[in-house]
Amino acid sequence: GGVGKTTFCKKLYDHPLVMHHFYVRAWVTISQQYEVREMLLSILCCVTYISKEIYEKRDEELREQVYRSLKGKRYLIVLDDMWDTEAWDDLKRTFSDDKNGSRVMLTSRLRDIAVHACQDTSPHSMRCLSIHESWELLSSKIFVDEPCPMELLTIGKQIACKCQGLPLAL
């Protein structure tokens, strides 16, 4: 982790053009020990008004409510940090495919999950930063309005190198 998958997706998700393009948007963070019920409730909270009675419904009823809430609408659902193909298999039939430009975007540190989820397209892989890019990012965060002092240049570049190209470590 730490290569920037969630940050990248969050920037896309919050971009004004994306916000305008999709009528419904939902962001769901999936834990390693996921529960289908919690994922369905998270989606419902983002896409529609939910009442207290919703918490009494069975999982299949929740699944149907998510499906109905998305049906006919152009939606973007982000499933962040998926660890298991089973989580995708449990959710995929919940998403209506109206051929209207709706999208489900998922992040995972495991390429096999992305390949499993999008069998008709190639998943996008994030790369680590080069040593030069790492130093540029680090120095821009520390020295916002001024250049790095010469006496800190060597140690700064060593720190950037030790972060192994992971933006989150910087």
N, C-alpha and C positions, 0 to 999 in steps of 0.2 A: 504493500500500500504506500501511499504518499506521492504517487507520480502525478496526481492532479485530476483524476477522473471525476470525482464529485465536484470539484471546483469548476472544471470545464463545463460539466452538465448544468451546474447551477447558473453559470453565466449565460448559457443558452436559454435556460428555462426562464430567467428573469429579463431577458432582452425584450425591449418594447415591441419589436417586430414579431417575435414569437408569441408574446402575450396577446398581441392583436390578432394573430393568425389562428390561434386555437381558442375555441369558445369555452372549453373546459380544460383545466390543467390540474394535475395532482402530483405531489411528490411524496413518495413512500420510502422510508429507510427500512431495509430488511436486515434483521439480525441473523447471526448464524443459527440460532435456535428460533426460527420464525414460527409464527402461528398464522394459519390462513385467516382465521377470524380477525386477528389484529390488522392484517394487511387489508382485508376487505373494509373494515371499519375506517381505517386511515384513508382509503380512497374515497369512501362515502363522505367523510368529513370535508374533503376538499371539493367534491363535485356537487353536493346538494345539502340542503338543510336536513339535519337529522334530529329526531325527537328521542326522548328517553326510551321509548318503546323499542327502538332499533336494537338496543342491547339485549333484548329478550328473544330476538329472532334467531333461528337456527342458521348455520353456515350457508346452506343452500338458498335460504330466503335472502340472506345478505348478498350472495353471489348474483341472484336474480335482480335484486335492487340495483346493484352496481351496473349490471348489464343494461337495465332499463334507463338508468341515469345517463349512460353514455350513448345509447342507441340514437342514431341520427344526428349526433353532434360531432364536430371535429374536435378531437381531444388529444392532449399530450399527457401521457402518464410516465413518470420517471420512477423506476424501481432501482433504488440506490443500494449498492453493496450486497449484491446477491451472491450467496455462497453455495447454492445447491440447485441442480437442475429440477429437482422436485418442487421447489418454490415456484419456478416458472410454469411447470406443468400444472400445478394447482391453480394458477391464476389465468393462464392464457385463454381459456374458454370463457372467461368473464368479460373479455374485451370484444365488443361488437366490431365487426369488420364491414363497415358500410361503404368501403372504397371511396372515402371522402377526404383522404389525406390525414386521417388520424394516425398517431404514432405512439408506440411504447418504446421508451429508451431505458436500457438498463446498464448499470455499471457493475463490474465484477473484477476482482483481481485474478480470477480464473478464466482463461480464454475458452476452455471447454464449455463453460456455461453460456457464454456469448454465442459460440458456434451452435450450440444446441437450440438456443432461443431464436436465432435468426438464420435459419437454414437456407433461405433464398438470397441472402446478401452476406457480404463479408463484414465481420465486426471491425470497428475502428480500434486500433491498438495505440495507446499512448506511449511515447518514448521518454526516457530519462533525459534530462538536460545535459548538454556538453559541459565541460569544465568552464569554458568561456561563458556560456549562458548562465551557469550556476553563479559565477562571480558577478555577472551583470545584475542578476536578480538580487543577490545578497547586498551588493553595494547600493543598489537603488532603494532598498528597504532601510538601510542603516544611514546612508549619507544622502538624504533626500534632496537638499538644495545646494550641496557642495561636493566637490570631489573627495575621494578617500585620501587621507593624509598619507604621505609616503611611508612613514614609520609603521603604518598598519597594513600596508599593501601585501606584504609577504604572508603574514599570519592570516589575513582575510582570505587570500586565495587558498591557503591550506585548509581553512575551515570550509570554504565552498567545495573543495575537492573531497573532503571527508564526508560530505553530505551525499555523495555518490549520485548526483544528478536528480535527487528527489526534492522537488520544490517544497513539500511539506516540512522537510527537515531544515530548510533554510529559514 
